[in-house]
Amino acid sequence: MSIALSRRRFVQLSGIAAAAALLPVSALAAPVTLRVGYIPIIPMTQLFIMQGEGWTGKAGLKLELTQFSSGPAMVQALASGSLDVAYVGIGPAMVARSRGIDVKVLASNIIDQVALIGRGPFAEMMAAAPSAAEGFKGFFDRAGRPAKIATLPTGSVPDTILRYYLNRVAQADARHVEIVGVGEDQVQQALLAGAVEGASILEPILTIVQERDPTARIVAPASTMLPRQPGAVLAVREATIAANRDAVATLVELHVRATEFARSRQDRAADHVTAFVGKGLVDPRIIDKALRSPNTNLVADPHVIRDATAVLQDFQQTLGTQVKPVNLDELFDYSFYDAVPKAG
């Protein structure tokens, strides 16, 4: 299955988002409250922008935000009925759907977000080795133990992308790698403390660690781990769509607008992201750098991630992280994105 997206097509999609961003968003006839779950990471930039700019309130949306440490934790909240909307990874969204939770993916947030960062002797060996598999083996032979690679819990996108890379791309010997699944804050802490050799993770952790540890480097960029990999998405409960379709349409429209804003107003976008990521304690300079990173590719069009999502799901089946395959035609609802007014 081809999952390539040409540069020309990418630019066309960006242009569509730019045009949509210039159009005003009409306010709802009456205010609507939506319970929104999110993880405080760069791929949720659109949410941070629309809140920071005050767009949601002006459009008649009151978003009650609940912060989570990982996608699987948000799946549990969706199952309990305590959320209407989830800014979550595509992996947990598929898991939720496979468990009978009525979520629909209405928009993409980002593509090519998860990269493998290494530090210390491990990073040196990976850079010098003729292949990734030989790099892992070289570390194992030298250290007498597998390389410890931190990532988010099983079922999350970073975990699934890591396992896909190790199995299908690097073809590394399973004995040479130990995967450590922890929360997002713990991944950063483990890297900076030298408790792990590397991590399959996303921004801003990739930038923060490279800023603080001179031995740290990207040993496998996102495009190598799984080309055009899907990342975070905007997922909404079907019950919420049925009860508040106009409000959901407004949310998607603001999401598209925020995607272009992040590209055209990067400095201002960084301020909004800083307020959410790292509890506001991360240097805005770091956030700005992370937003400009090759591993931050904000794309709202859900059509773009469809093929790579199929690849990801097929691999998840081999891992047993989904109860059953999800019909992607039922998971994705393109109607809201396609209905966003386009200028020209």
C-alpha positions as CSV (number, residue, x, y, z in Angstrom):
1,M,0.0,0.0,0.0
2,S,1.4,3.4,-1.0
3,I,1.4,6.0,1.7
4,A,3.5,8.7,0.0
5,L,2.3,12.2,-0.2
6,S,3.9,14.3,-2.9
7,R,5.4,17.7,-2.1
8,R,3.0,19.3,-4.6
9,R,0.0,17.7,-2.9
10,F,1.2,18.7,0.5
11,V,1.5,22.3,-0.6
12,Q,-2.0,22.2,-2.1
13,L,-3.4,20.9,1.2
14,S,-1.5,23.7,3.0
15,G,-3.0,26.2,0.7
16,I,-6.5,24.9,1.3
17,A,-5.9,25.3,5.1
18,A,-4.6,28.8,4.5
19,A,-7.7,29.8,2.6
20,A,-10.0,28.4,5.2
21,A,-8.1,30.2,7.9
22,L,-8.9,33.6,6.3
23,L,-12.7,33.0,6.5
24,P,-14.7,34.0,9.6
25,V,-16.2,31.3,11.8
26,S,-19.9,32.0,12.6
27,A,-21.0,31.9,16.2
28,L,-23.4,29.2,17.3
29,A,-27.0,30.3,17.9
30,A,-26.6,29.2,21.6
31,P,-23.5,28.3,23.6
32,V,-22.5,24.6,23.7
33,T,-20.3,22.9,26.3
34,L,-18.0,20.1,25.2
35,R,-15.9,18.0,27.5
36,V,-12.5,17.7,25.9
37,G,-9.6,15.4,26.8
38,Y,-6.1,16.2,25.7
39,I,-2.4,15.4,26.4
40,P,-0.1,18.5,26.9
41,I,2.2,17.8,23.9
42,I,3.1,19.6,20.6
43,P,0.7,17.5,18.4
44,M,-2.2,19.1,20.2
45,T,-1.2,22.6,19.0
46,Q,-4.5,23.3,17.3
47,L,-6.4,23.0,20.6
48,F,-3.9,25.3,22.4
49,I,-4.2,27.9,19.7
50,M,-8.0,28.0,19.5
51,Q,-8.2,28.3,23.2
52,G,-5.3,30.8,23.5
53,E,-6.7,33.1,20.8
54,G,-10.2,33.0,22.4
55,W,-11.8,31.6,19.2
56,T,-13.8,28.9,20.9
57,G,-15.5,31.3,23.3
58,K,-16.3,33.8,20.5
59,A,-17.8,30.9,18.4
60,G,-20.1,29.9,21.3
61,L,-18.1,26.8,22.4
62,K,-17.2,26.3,26.0
63,L,-14.5,23.6,26.2
64,E,-14.1,21.9,29.6
65,L,-10.6,20.6,29.3
66,T,-9.2,17.6,31.1
67,Q,-5.5,16.8,30.9
68,F,-4.3,13.2,30.5
69,S,-0.8,11.7,30.6
70,S,-1.4,9.2,27.8
71,G,-3.8,8.0,25.1
72,P,-4.8,4.7,26.8
73,A,-5.8,6.7,29.9
74,M,-8.0,8.8,27.7
75,V,-9.6,5.7,26.1
76,Q,-10.7,4.7,29.6
77,A,-12.3,8.2,30.1
78,L,-14.1,7.8,26.7
79,A,-15.4,4.4,27.8
80,S,-16.8,5.9,31.0
81,G,-18.7,8.5,29.0
82,S,-16.9,11.4,30.8
83,L,-15.6,13.0,27.5
84,D,-17.2,14.3,24.3
85,V,-14.1,15.1,22.4
86,A,-10.6,13.6,22.5
87,Y,-7.4,15.1,21.2
88,V,-5.6,11.8,21.2
89,G,-3.3,9.6,19.1
90,I,-4.7,7.6,16.2
91,G,-3.6,4.4,17.9
92,P,-5.8,4.9,21.0
93,A,-8.6,6.1,18.8
94,M,-8.6,2.8,16.9
95,V,-8.3,0.9,20.1
96,A,-11.3,2.8,21.5
97,R,-13.4,2.0,18.3
98,S,-12.4,-1.6,18.5
99,R,-13.8,-1.8,22.0
100,G,-17.1,-0.5,21.0
101,I,-16.6,3.2,22.0
102,D,-18.4,5.3,19.4
103,V,-15.6,7.6,18.4
104,K,-15.1,9.2,15.0
105,V,-11.9,10.7,13.7
106,L,-12.9,14.1,12.1
107,A,-9.5,15.7,11.5
108,S,-5.8,15.0,11.7
109,N,-3.4,17.1,13.8
110,I,0.0,16.0,12.6
111,I,2.0,13.5,10.5
112,D,5.6,12.2,10.9
113,Q,5.8,13.1,14.6
114,V,7.5,10.2,16.3
115,A,11.3,9.9,16.0
116,L,13.9,7.7,17.8
117,I,16.3,9.8,19.8
118,G,19.4,8.2,21.3
119,R,22.0,9.4,23.8
120,G,25.5,8.4,25.0
121,P,27.4,5.4,23.6
122,F,24.1,4.0,22.1
123,A,23.7,7.1,19.9
124,E,27.3,6.9,18.8
125,M,27.0,3.2,17.9
126,M,23.8,3.8,16.0
127,A,25.4,6.6,14.0
128,A,28.5,4.6,13.1
129,A,26.8,1.2,12.4
130,P,26.2,0.2,8.8
131,S,22.6,-0.7,9.8
132,A,20.2,0.0,12.7
133,A,20.1,-3.7,13.5
134,E,23.9,-3.8,13.8
135,G,23.8,-0.7,15.9
136,F,21.5,-2.4,18.4
137,K,23.6,-5.5,18.3
138,G,26.8,-3.5,18.8
139,F,25.4,-1.9,21.9
140,F,24.2,-5.3,23.3
141,D,27.7,-6.8,22.7
142,R,29.4,-3.9,24.4
143,A,27.1,-3.3,27.3
144,G,26.1,-6.9,27.9
145,R,22.5,-6.0,28.0
146,P,19.8,-4.7,25.6
147,A,19.4,-1.0,24.9
148,K,16.6,0.5,27.0
149,I,14.2,2.5,24.8
150,A,11.5,4.5,26.6
151,T,8.2,5.3,25.0
152,L,4.6,5.8,26.0
153,P,2.4,2.8,27.2
154,T,1.4,-0.1,25.0
155,G,-1.2,0.9,22.5
156,S,0.0,4.5,22.2
157,V,1.2,5.8,18.8
158,P,4.9,6.2,19.9
159,D,4.9,2.7,21.3
160,T,3.4,1.2,18.1
161,I,5.6,3.2,15.8
162,L,8.7,2.0,17.8
163,R,7.6,-1.6,17.5
164,Y,6.9,-1.2,13.8
165,Y,10.4,0.3,13.3
166,L,12.2,-2.4,15.2
167,N,10.3,-5.2,13.6
168,R,9.6,-4.1,10.0
169,V,12.3,-1.4,9.3
170,A,15.4,-2.0,11.4
171,Q,14.6,-5.7,11.7
172,A,16.4,-5.7,15.1
173,D,16.8,-8.8,17.2
174,A,14.2,-8.6,20.0
175,R,16.9,-9.6,22.5
176,H,18.9,-6.5,21.8
177,V,16.1,-4.0,22.8
178,E,14.1,-3.5,26.0
179,I,11.1,-1.3,25.6
180,V,10.2,0.8,28.7
181,G,6.6,2.1,28.6
182,V,6.0,5.1,30.9
183,G,4.2,8.5,30.9
184,E,5.3,11.4,28.8
185,D,7.1,13.2,31.7
186,Q,8.8,10.1,32.7
187,V,10.2,9.6,29.2
188,Q,12.0,12.9,29.4
189,Q,13.2,12.4,32.9
190,A,14.6,8.9,32.1
191,L,16.5,10.3,29.1
192,L,18.0,13.2,30.9
193,A,18.9,11.0,33.9
194,G,20.7,8.5,31.6
195,A,18.3,5.8,32.8
196,V,17.6,4.8,29.2
197,E,19.6,4.8,26.0
198,G,16.9,6.3,23.8
199,A,13.2,7.0,23.3
200,S,10.6,6.8,20.7
201,I,8.9,10.1,21.4
202,L,7.8,13.4,19.9
203,E,8.3,17.1,20.3
204,P,9.0,19.0,22.5
205,I,10.9,16.2,24.2
206,L,13.1,15.7,21.2
207,T,14.3,19.3,21.2
208,I,14.5,19.6,25.0
209,V,16.8,16.5,25.4
210,Q,19.1,17.6,22.5
211,E,19.4,21.1,24.1
212,R,20.3,19.6,27.5
213,D,22.3,16.6,26.6
214,P,25.2,17.2,24.1
215,T,25.4,13.4,23.4
216,A,21.7,13.2,22.3
217,R,20.8,12.9,18.6
218,I,18.0,11.7,16.4
219,V,19.0,8.1,15.3
220,A,15.9,7.4,13.3
221,P,13.8,10.3,12.0
222,A,10.0,10.0,11.9
223,S,10.0,9.5,8.1
224,T,12.3,6.5,8.5
225,M,10.3,4.9,11.3
226,L,7.0,4.8,9.3
227,P,6.7,7.2,6.4
228,R,3.7,9.6,6.6
229,Q,2.9,8.1,10.0
230,P,-0.4,9.3,11.5
231,G,-0.2,11.0,14.9
232,A,-2.7,12.8,17.0
233,V,-6.2,13.4,15.8
234,L,-9.4,15.1,16.7
235,A,-11.9,12.4,17.7
236,V,-15.5,13.0,18.7
237,R,-18.2,10.7,20.1
238,E,-21.0,9.8,17.7
239,A,-23.5,10.7,20.5
240,T,-21.9,14.2,20.7
241,I,-22.1,14.6,16.9
242,A,-25.8,13.6,17.0
243,A,-26.7,16.0,19.8
244,N,-24.5,19.0,18.8
245,R,-23.6,18.7,15.1
246,D,-23.3,22.4,14.6
247,A,-21.0,22.7,17.5
248,V,-18.8,19.9,16.3
249,A,-18.7,21.5,12.8
250,T,-17.5,24.7,14.4
251,L,-14.8,22.9,16.4
252,V,-13.5,21.3,13.2
253,E,-13.5,24.6,11.4
254,L,-11.5,26.2,14.2
255,H,-9.1,23.3,14.1
256,V,-8.4,23.8,10.4
257,R,-8.0,27.5,11.1
258,A,-5.6,26.9,13.9
259,T,-3.5,24.5,11.7
260,E,-2.7,27.3,9.3
261,F,-2.2,29.8,12.2
262,A,0.5,27.6,13.6
263,R,2.4,27.9,10.3
264,S,1.8,31.6,9.5
265,R,2.0,32.9,13.1
266,Q,4.6,30.6,14.6
267,D,5.9,33.0,17.3
268,R,2.4,33.6,18.6
269,A,1.5,29.9,18.3
270,A,4.6,29.1,20.4
271,D,3.2,31.4,23.2
272,H,-0.1,29.5,23.3
273,V,1.6,26.1,23.2
274,T,4.0,27.1,26.0
275,A,1.0,27.9,28.2
276,F,-0.1,24.2,28.0
277,V,3.1,22.2,27.4
278,G,5.3,21.5,30.4
279,K,2.8,23.3,32.7
280,G,4.1,26.6,31.2
281,L,7.6,25.9,32.5
282,V,9.2,25.1,29.2
283,D,11.2,28.0,27.6
284,P,9.2,29.6,24.8
285,R,12.4,29.4,22.7
286,I,12.4,25.6,23.0
287,I,8.7,25.4,22.0
288,D,9.3,27.7,19.1
289,K,12.2,25.5,18.0
290,A,10.1,22.4,18.4
291,L,7.3,23.9,16.3
292,R,9.9,24.4,13.5
293,S,11.3,20.9,13.9
294,P,11.2,18.4,11.0
295,N,9.2,16.2,13.4
296,T,6.4,18.8,13.6
297,N,4.2,18.6,10.5
298,L,0.8,19.9,11.3
299,V,-1.8,18.7,8.8
300,A,-5.6,18.9,9.4
301,D,-6.9,16.9,6.4
302,P,-7.9,13.4,7.6
303,H,-7.7,12.1,4.1
304,V,-3.9,12.4,4.3
305,I,-3.5,9.8,7.1
306,R,-6.0,7.2,5.9
307,D,-3.5,4.9,4.1
308,A,-0.8,5.1,6.8
309,T,-3.5,4.4,9.4
310,A,-4.3,1.2,7.6
311,V,-0.6,0.2,7.8
312,L,-0.5,1.0,11.5
313,Q,-3.7,-1.0,12.2
314,D,-2.5,-4.0,10.3
315,F,0.6,-4.0,12.5
316,Q,-1.3,-3.5,15.7
317,Q,-3.2,-6.7,14.8
318,T,0.1,-8.5,15.0
319,L,0.8,-7.0,18.4
320,G,-2.7,-7.9,19.8
321,T,-3.3,-4.3,21.0
322,Q,-6.7,-4.2,19.3
323,V,-9.5,-6.6,20.2
324,K,-10.5,-6.7,16.5
325,P,-9.8,-4.7,13.3
326,V,-11.6,-1.4,12.9
327,N,-13.4,-0.6,9.7
328,L,-11.6,2.6,8.8
329,D,-14.5,3.8,6.7
330,E,-16.5,3.8,9.9
331,L,-13.7,5.3,12.1
332,F,-13.1,8.3,9.8
333,D,-15.8,10.9,9.1
334,Y,-14.5,13.3,6.4
335,S,-17.7,15.2,6.1
336,F,-16.8,17.9,8.7
337,Y,-13.4,18.7,7.2
338,D,-14.7,18.6,3.6
339,A,-17.5,21.0,4.6
340,V,-15.1,23.7,6.0
341,P,-15.6,26.7,3.8
342,K,-12.8,27.1,1.3
343,A,-12.0,30.5,-0.4
344,G,-11.4,30.8,-4.1
